[in-house]
Amino acid sequence: MRRYNRIKAVLADKQKSSKWLAEEVGRSRATVSRWCSNHVQPPLEVLYEVADALEVDVRELLVPNKK
């Protein structure tokens, strides 16, 4: 499975839980878990909400497509 987002890694860097993120962005814990495992990707608008909650640039939440 291809990784598209780094939500799980950024949560770890910020020492935040997926439960905390779910509450911050108004989504279920199950939904956030699927984002963290890259089984499902959040819509672009929601990705910006996640970035705001984590106080990071939205680009930090994405896996680069070029090195």
Secondary structure, DSSP 8 states (H G I E B T S, - for coil): ----B-HHHHHHHTT--HHHHHHHHT--HHHHHHHHTTSS---HHHHHHHHHHHTS-GGGGB--S--
